[in-house]
Amino acid sequence: MEKNDLIEAVETQILDLEFKDNNYLYFVSTYLKSLEDSSKINDFIKDIRKGISYLESQFDEIFLLVGSDLDKNLFIEKENKNLINCFEYLVELLGEFEYIAEADKLNQIKTKISLGYDRYFVQKDKLVNWFSSTDLDFEIYGELDVENEVSVLRILNNYLDTKNLVEFKKFKKYIEKFPNKIYRNSNLDLIDIQKSLFFDENFEVDEFLKGKIKICDFDSFEVLVKYLELLNLKND
């Protein structure tokens, strides 16, 4: 999928997003960064302000992380990582258009989240998927599986961290037809899943040639935005 196609796909849904979502600022920031006309931020500033206020209400001053939308005492790695990734650009853009108060608030949150992320999610050679501050339960990421949304997002995030566009180009073949087609992990057969952009199906098994395939419940919008974020690296 080319960048213009990605932007167009994101545009179909971006205005309907709910600001009461930890990923809201990440989605909007990545979208704005992909555009040639950065003044588009003025169309989003009201909801950006609401999004900042929402994040402040979800922020935990003890763990220095943003709690889950469903449970403030549950901290999810990818949500906090998305915020760290997007804040630098969004702070810069807000300052450029003289939204100084908003830029200052985000900059303070970014500094704190970066500390919390390194302290709790990065454990030697392991990465924590999520943890709870109430019962201290947690989960470590398991093995990578290209057919799994969480794994796809982890792989894309790794390329973002290293800014490794060479390896990203190699990986692109797995998702370049996404969300209409995806490569099977075992032998890289191309599967036409014949789903809409925002399908919502739990694990389902379909017959394909000699064997069965597993189709995961992809949050396709998030994968599209993550893909767009990687393509934006070319402008950095």
C-alpha positions as CSV (number, residue, x, y, z in Angstrom):
1,M,0.0,0.0,0.0
2,E,1.5,3.4,-1.0
3,K,1.7,6.3,1.3
4,N,-1.1,8.3,-0.4
5,D,-3.4,5.3,-0.2
6,L,-2.6,5.0,3.5
7,I,-3.3,8.7,4.1
8,E,-6.6,8.3,2.2
9,A,-7.6,5.3,4.3
10,V,-6.8,7.0,7.5
11,E,-8.7,10.2,6.5
12,T,-11.9,8.2,6.1
13,Q,-12.0,7.6,9.8
14,I,-9.8,10.2,11.5
15,L,-12.5,12.8,12.1
16,D,-14.8,10.2,13.7
17,L,-12.2,9.2,16.4
18,E,-13.1,9.6,20.0
19,F,-10.7,11.8,22.0
20,K,-11.3,9.6,25.1
21,D,-8.8,7.1,23.8
22,N,-5.1,6.9,24.8
23,N,-4.2,6.5,21.2
24,Y,-6.1,9.5,20.0
25,L,-3.2,12.0,20.0
26,Y,-0.9,9.3,18.5
27,F,-3.4,8.7,15.6
28,V,-3.9,12.4,14.9
29,S,-0.2,13.3,15.3
30,T,0.9,10.6,12.8
31,Y,-1.8,11.7,10.4
32,L,-0.7,15.3,10.6
33,K,2.9,14.5,10.1
34,S,2.1,12.7,6.9
35,L,0.5,15.8,5.3
36,E,2.3,18.6,3.4
37,D,0.0,21.2,4.9
38,S,0.7,21.2,8.7
39,S,-1.9,23.9,9.2
40,K,-4.4,21.1,9.3
41,I,-3.7,21.0,13.0
42,N,-6.2,23.9,13.4
43,D,-9.0,21.6,12.4
44,F,-8.1,19.2,15.3
45,I,-7.0,21.6,18.0
46,K,-10.2,21.5,20.0
47,D,-10.1,17.7,20.3
48,I,-6.3,17.8,20.8
49,R,-7.0,19.9,23.9
50,K,-9.6,17.4,25.1
51,G,-7.2,14.6,24.4
52,I,-4.5,16.2,26.5
53,S,-7.0,16.7,29.4
54,Y,-8.0,13.0,29.0
55,L,-4.4,11.8,29.2
56,E,-3.8,13.9,32.3
57,S,-6.8,12.2,33.9
58,Q,-5.4,8.8,33.0
59,F,-1.8,9.6,34.1
60,D,-0.4,7.9,37.2
61,E,2.1,10.1,39.1
62,I,3.5,7.1,40.9
63,F,4.3,4.8,38.0
64,L,4.7,7.8,35.5
65,L,2.6,6.0,32.9
66,V,-0.8,6.4,31.3
67,G,-3.3,3.9,32.6
68,S,-5.5,1.9,30.2
69,D,-8.8,3.3,28.9
70,L,-10.6,0.4,30.6
71,D,-8.7,0.4,33.9
72,K,-6.4,3.2,35.1
73,N,-4.5,0.7,37.2
74,L,-3.6,-1.4,34.1
75,F,-0.6,-0.2,32.1
76,I,-0.2,-1.3,28.5
77,E,3.2,-1.1,26.8
78,K,2.1,-0.3,23.3
79,E,-0.2,2.6,24.4
80,N,2.6,4.3,26.3
81,K,5.0,3.6,23.5
82,N,2.7,5.2,20.9
83,L,2.5,8.4,23.0
84,I,6.3,8.6,23.4
85,N,6.7,8.2,19.6
86,C,4.3,10.9,18.7
87,F,4.8,13.6,21.3
88,E,8.1,15.1,20.0
89,Y,6.5,16.0,16.6
90,L,3.2,17.1,18.1
91,V,4.9,19.3,20.7
92,E,6.9,20.9,17.9
93,L,3.8,21.4,15.7
94,L,1.8,22.9,18.5
95,G,4.6,25.4,19.2
96,E,4.9,26.3,15.6
97,F,1.2,27.4,15.6
98,E,1.6,29.1,19.0
99,Y,-0.4,26.6,21.0
100,I,2.2,27.1,23.7
101,A,0.2,25.9,26.8
102,E,-0.7,22.7,25.0
103,A,2.9,22.1,23.9
104,D,4.2,22.6,27.5
105,K,1.7,20.1,28.9
106,L,2.6,17.4,26.4
107,N,6.3,18.0,26.9
108,Q,5.9,17.4,30.6
109,I,3.9,14.3,30.1
110,K,6.4,12.9,27.5
111,T,9.3,13.4,29.9
112,K,7.5,11.5,32.7
113,I,6.3,8.7,30.4
114,S,9.8,8.1,29.0
115,L,11.0,7.5,32.6
116,G,8.1,5.2,33.5
117,Y,8.5,3.2,30.3
118,D,12.2,2.5,30.8
119,R,11.6,1.7,34.4
120,Y,8.7,-0.8,34.1
121,F,8.4,-2.1,30.6
122,V,12.1,-2.7,29.7
123,Q,13.4,-5.6,31.8
124,K,16.9,-6.6,30.7
125,D,16.3,-8.6,27.5
126,K,12.5,-8.9,28.0
127,L,9.7,-6.4,27.2
128,V,6.7,-6.3,29.4
129,N,3.4,-6.4,27.5
130,W,1.2,-5.1,30.4
131,F,1.2,-5.0,34.2
132,S,-1.3,-4.2,36.9
133,S,-0.5,-1.9,39.8
134,T,-3.3,-3.5,42.0
135,D,-2.3,-7.2,42.0
136,L,1.2,-6.7,40.5
137,D,0.3,-9.2,37.7
138,F,2.1,-8.8,34.4
139,E,2.8,-10.5,31.1
140,I,6.0,-10.7,29.0
141,Y,5.7,-10.6,25.2
142,G,5.8,-14.0,23.7
143,E,7.2,-15.2,20.4
144,L,6.6,-13.2,17.3
145,D,3.9,-14.3,14.9
146,V,3.3,-12.3,11.7
147,E,-0.4,-13.3,11.7
148,N,-0.9,-11.7,15.1
149,E,-1.7,-7.9,15.3
150,V,0.4,-7.4,18.5
151,S,3.4,-9.0,16.9
152,V,3.0,-6.9,13.7
153,L,2.9,-3.8,15.8
154,R,6.0,-4.9,17.8
155,I,7.9,-5.5,14.6
156,L,7.0,-2.2,13.2
157,N,7.9,-0.5,16.5
158,N,11.3,-2.1,16.4
159,Y,11.9,-0.7,13.0
160,L,10.8,2.7,14.3
161,D,13.2,2.5,17.3
162,T,16.2,1.6,15.1
163,K,15.0,3.7,12.1
164,N,16.0,0.6,10.2
165,L,14.3,1.3,6.8
166,V,16.3,-1.4,5.1
167,E,14.8,-4.1,7.2
168,F,11.4,-2.5,7.1
169,K,11.4,-2.7,3.3
170,K,12.0,-6.5,3.7
171,F,9.1,-6.8,6.1
172,K,6.8,-4.7,3.9
173,K,6.1,-7.6,1.7
174,Y,4.2,-9.3,4.6
175,I,1.7,-6.4,4.9
176,E,1.8,-4.5,1.7
177,K,-1.6,-5.9,0.7
178,F,-3.0,-5.4,4.2
179,P,-5.9,-5.3,5.1
180,N,-7.3,-7.1,2.1
181,K,-4.5,-9.7,2.0
182,I,-1.9,-11.0,4.3
183,Y,1.0,-13.5,4.0
184,R,0.7,-16.7,5.9
185,N,3.6,-17.0,8.4
186,S,4.6,-20.7,7.6
187,N,5.2,-20.5,3.9
188,L,4.4,-16.9,2.9
189,D,1.4,-17.9,0.8
190,L,-0.7,-14.8,0.0
191,I,-4.1,-15.1,1.6
192,D,-7.0,-13.1,0.4
193,I,-9.0,-12.6,3.6
194,Q,-11.8,-10.7,1.7
195,K,-12.5,-8.4,4.7
196,S,-13.3,-4.8,4.9
197,L,-10.8,-2.3,6.4
198,F,-12.4,-2.5,9.8
199,F,-13.5,-6.1,10.1
200,D,-14.1,-7.4,13.6
201,E,-13.8,-11.2,13.8
202,N,-12.3,-13.3,16.5
203,F,-10.0,-16.1,15.5
204,E,-11.5,-17.9,12.6
205,V,-10.2,-20.9,10.6
206,D,-10.6,-21.0,6.8
207,E,-9.7,-23.7,4.3
208,F,-6.9,-22.7,1.9
209,L,-5.2,-25.0,-0.5
210,K,-3.6,-27.8,1.5
211,G,-4.1,-26.6,5.0
212,K,-6.0,-24.3,7.3
213,I,-5.1,-20.7,8.1
214,K,-5.6,-18.6,11.2
215,I,-7.0,-15.0,10.8
216,C,-6.5,-12.9,13.8
217,D,-8.6,-10.0,15.1
218,F,-6.6,-7.2,13.7
219,D,-7.2,-3.7,14.8
220,S,-6.5,-2.7,11.3
221,F,-6.7,1.1,11.8
222,E,-3.9,0.9,14.4
223,V,-1.7,-1.1,12.0
224,L,-2.4,1.3,9.2
225,V,-1.4,4.3,11.4
226,K,1.7,2.4,12.5
227,Y,2.6,1.7,8.9
228,L,2.1,5.4,8.1
229,E,4.3,6.3,11.0
230,L,7.1,4.3,9.5
231,L,6.7,5.9,6.1
232,N,6.9,9.3,7.8
233,L,10.5,8.4,8.8
234,K,11.6,9.3,5.3
235,N,10.8,12.9,6.1
236,D,12.8,13.0,9.3
